[in-house]
Amino acid sequence: MTKRYVSLPDEAEAGMREFISEVDQRLAGEEDTCSVVEDVLIDLSGDREAYERWQAGESVSTAERIRLQSYDPCNTTLESEYYAEKDETKFRRSKHLQWLWRQFDSLPIADNVEFALRFRRMLADHLFEECGDGCRFFKGISFTYGHNITIGDNTVVHDDVHLDDRGKLTIGDRVSISDGVHIYSHDHDVVDQTEVRNYHTTVEDDVRLTYDSMVRAGCTVGENAIVGARGIVQHDIPAHHIAIGAPAKSAKIKPGWEEAATPIEEAGVNRQEERRLEYDLPEELTVFDEFGRDLSTPE
């Protein structure tokens, strides 16, 4: 199946290109990223007049002041900001870019598909460790940090996908990630859930992760494989296999790939521990158990 080619009117196309190019150049330059994000969000939200009134010392309501302050990512926090093992230097910039991505998606203009796909693709170049050509990112995608993600060429990520890069996440070329998919790179100890283990999770070239499926941290989904709807990947999926269920198990091999594929009876290997990423916490870090529990071993 091929899709229809859709184009914008010339004037709209020219304006869109100019705006995205301007933001791209500002993010790539020496300007403070926090200031760039604030400016872009103020203008896209149509709040420039109110912002200038506030900056001039004129009276604004408490709610209006909070809204205007929140365009500046330095006045916000994200869940991942609280994670003890994060790379502070990398996160300082990726937080600002992630805030721009998330707040852009909350605006009505994010429903303009042609504009939104190009805007997010431009942001991906600045946020991700690496992003290939021709990628498409739809609405509602969330990340842990963003800077631990590598994505190849012509990959499409659909609505409401979560890409957890608390560890490391590598996604190949021509991968299709359907609505509601969650891909994880961290896991928790079964006794002490505050003990976090990070892993390298890989989705290889030409994989299809269909809607609402999940890939557990440290797993590899092999080249040209398919994970069926709501499948939960708990171990490696070999190349060319079709895996379904919870937990996802290889049900068949793609027709025509039988000679190249691992036999189904040899599938189901868990190599998670081979991909564990060790980390050290700063000595001066103050840690706490957010649940306030006694984790001592029962007598």
C-alpha positions in Angstrom: 0.0 0.0 0.0 1.2 3.5 -0.8 0.1 6.7 0.7 -1.2 9.8 -1.0 1.1 12.7 -1.4 -0.2 15.8 0.4 1.2 19.3 0.1 0.5 22.6 1.8 -0.3 25.8 0.0 2.9 27.6 -1.1 2.6 30.4 1.5 2.0 28.0 4.4 4.9 25.8 3.2 7.3 28.8 3.0 6.3 30.0 6.5 6.7 26.6 8.0 10.1 26.1 6.5 11.3 29.5 7.7 10.1 29.0 11.3 11.6 25.5 11.7 14.8 26.6 10.1 15.0 29.6 12.5 14.4 27.4 15.6 16.9 24.8 14.3 19.6 27.5 13.9 19.0 29.0 17.3 19.2 25.6 19.0 22.4 24.8 17.1 24.0 28.1 18.0 25.5 29.7 21.1 22.2 31.0 22.5 21.0 29.6 25.8 18.7 26.7 25.1 16.4 27.6 28.0 15.8 31.1 26.4 15.2 29.6 23.0 12.6 27.2 24.3 10.9 30.0 26.3 10.7 32.3 23.2 9.3 29.5 20.9 6.6 28.5 23.4 5.5 32.0 24.1 5.1 32.7 20.4 3.4 29.4 19.5 1.0 29.9 22.4 0.1 33.4 21.3 1.1 34.7 24.7 3.6 37.3 23.7 1.5 40.3 24.6 0.7 39.0 28.1 4.3 38.0 28.6 5.6 41.5 27.8 3.0 43.0 30.1 4.2 40.8 32.9 7.9 41.6 32.2 7.1 45.3 32.2 5.8 44.9 35.8 2.1 45.2 35.1 -0.4 43.3 37.2 -1.2 39.7 36.2 -3.2 37.1 38.0 -1.5 34.4 40.0 -2.7 31.7 37.5 -1.4 33.9 34.5 1.9 34.3 36.2 2.4 30.6 36.7 1.5 30.0 33.0 3.9 32.6 31.8 6.7 31.3 34.1 6.2 27.8 32.8 7.3 28.7 29.3 10.8 28.8 30.8 11.9 25.1 31.3 14.1 26.3 34.1 10.9 26.9 36.1 9.7 23.3 35.7 10.6 19.8 36.7 10.2 16.5 34.9 9.9 13.1 36.6 13.3 12.0 35.3 14.9 15.0 36.9 14.6 13.1 40.3 16.5 10.0 39.1 19.7 9.6 41.1 21.9 8.2 38.4 21.1 10.6 35.6 24.0 12.4 33.8 23.5 16.0 35.1 25.5 17.6 32.2 23.5 15.9 29.4 20.2 16.2 31.2 20.6 20.0 31.7 20.1 20.5 27.9 17.9 17.5 27.1 15.4 18.6 29.8 14.9 21.9 28.0 14.4 20.2 24.6 12.1 17.6 26.1 10.0 20.4 27.6 9.7 22.1 24.2 8.7 18.8 22.6 6.0 18.0 25.3 4.6 21.5 25.4 4.5 21.7 21.6 2.4 18.6 21.6 -0.1 20.2 24.0 -0.8 23.1 21.5 -3.5 23.0 18.8 -0.9 23.5 16.1 0.5 20.1 16.9 -2.5 18.6 15.1 -1.2 20.2 11.8 0.5 16.9 10.8 2.8 18.2 8.1 4.1 21.0 10.3 4.3 18.8 13.5 6.2 16.0 11.9 8.9 18.3 10.6 9.1 20.2 13.8 9.6 17.1 15.9 12.1 15.7 13.4 14.1 18.9 13.8 14.0 18.6 17.6 15.1 15.0 17.4 18.4 16.0 15.9 19.1 18.1 19.0 17.5 15.9 21.6 18.6 12.3 20.7 22.1 10.9 20.7 21.5 10.2 17.0 18.5 10.4 14.6 18.6 9.2 11.0 16.9 10.6 7.9 13.3 10.4 7.0 12.0 9.7 10.5 8.4 10.6 11.6 7.3 11.2 15.1 3.6 11.6 15.9 1.8 13.1 18.9 2.2 12.2 22.5 5.6 10.5 22.5 7.4 10.6 25.8 11.0 9.9 26.8 13.0 9.5 30.0 15.9 11.7 29.0 16.1 11.6 25.2 19.9 11.8 25.0 20.3 8.0 25.3 18.3 7.3 22.2 19.7 6.3 18.8 17.2 5.9 15.9 18.1 4.9 12.3 16.6 6.0 8.9 12.9 6.1 7.9 11.6 4.9 11.3 8.1 5.9 12.3 6.9 6.3 15.9 3.1 6.7 16.3 0.9 8.3 18.9 1.4 7.9 22.7 4.6 5.8 22.6 7.0 5.8 25.6 10.7 5.5 24.8 12.4 4.8 28.1 16.1 5.7 27.8 17.0 5.6 31.5 19.6 3.0 30.3 20.3 3.0 26.5 17.8 2.6 23.6 18.8 1.7 20.0 16.2 1.6 17.3 17.2 0.6 13.8 16.2 1.6 10.2 12.6 1.3 8.9 11.1 0.4 12.3 7.4 0.8 12.7 6.3 1.5 16.3 2.5 1.6 16.7 0.3 3.5 19.0 0.7 2.9 22.7 3.9 0.9 22.5 6.3 1.1 25.5 10.0 0.2 25.2 12.0 0.1 28.4 15.7 0.2 29.3 15.4 0.1 33.1 14.1 -2.4 35.5 13.5 -2.7 39.3 14.7 -5.2 41.9 11.8 -7.5 42.9 12.5 -7.1 46.7 13.6 -3.4 46.8 11.9 -1.6 43.9 14.0 1.5 44.6 17.0 -0.4 43.3 17.1 0.5 39.6 19.0 -1.5 37.0 19.7 0.0 33.6 20.2 -1.9 30.3 20.8 -1.5 26.6 17.6 -2.4 24.7 17.7 -2.9 21.0 15.0 -2.9 18.2 16.7 -3.9 15.0 16.0 -2.9 11.4 12.6 -3.5 9.8 10.9 -4.5 13.1 7.2 -3.9 13.6 6.0 -3.4 17.2 2.2 -3.4 16.9 -0.2 -1.4 19.1 0.1 -1.5 22.9 3.0 -4.0 22.9 5.8 -3.7 25.4 9.6 -4.5 25.2 11.3 -5.2 28.5 14.6 -3.7 29.4 17.7 -5.5 28.0 15.8 -7.4 25.3 16.6 -7.4 21.6 13.9 -7.6 19.0 15.7 -9.1 16.0 15.7 -7.8 12.4 12.4 -8.1 10.5 10.5 -9.5 13.4 7.0 -8.6 14.5 5.5 -8.3 18.0 1.8 -8.7 17.9 -0.7 -6.4 19.5 -0.4 -6.2 23.3 2.5 -8.6 23.2 4.9 -8.3 26.2 8.5 -9.1 25.2 10.3 -10.6 28.2 13.2 -12.2 26.3 15.0 -11.8 22.9 12.8 -12.2 19.8 14.9 -13.7 17.0 15.1 -12.1 13.5 12.1 -12.8 11.2 10.0 -14.3 14.0 6.4 -13.3 14.7 5.8 -13.2 18.5 2.5 -12.9 20.2 1.0 -13.0 23.7 1.9 -12.1 27.3 4.7 -13.1 27.6 5.4 -12.8 23.9 6.4 -16.1 22.3 7.5 -16.9 18.8 4.4 -18.3 17.0 5.8 -18.6 13.5 8.5 -17.4 11.1 7.7 -14.9 8.4 7.0 -16.7 5.1 10.1 -16.9 2.9 12.5 -16.4 5.8 12.4 -20.0 7.2 15.9 -20.9 6.1 17.5 -17.7 7.5 15.7 -17.7 10.8 16.4 -19.4 14.2 14.1 -22.4 14.6 11.1 -21.6 16.8 12.0 -24.2 19.3 15.3 -22.4 19.9 13.7 -19.0 20.6 12.9 -17.6 24.0 16.5 -16.9 25.3 16.8 -14.1 27.9 20.1 -12.2 27.6 19.1 -9.3 29.8 22.1 -9.5 32.2 24.6 -9.4 29.3 23.3 -5.9 28.5 23.3 -4.4 32.0 24.8 -0.9 32.3 26.6 -0.3 35.5 26.6 3.2 37.1 28.0 5.0 40.1 26.1 7.5 42.2 27.9 10.7 43.4 29.2 10.3 47.0 27.5 13.6 48.0 24.1 12.5 46.8 21.3 12.4 49.4 19.1 9.5 48.7 15.8 8.5 50.3 13.1 5.9 50.0 10.1 7.7 48.6 7.8 5.0 50.1 9.2 5.3 53.6 9.4 1.5 54.0 11.4 -0.8 56.2 13.3 -2.9 53.7 15.1 -5.2 56.3 14.8 -8.9 55.6 12.0 -10.6 57.7 13.1 -12.9 60.5 
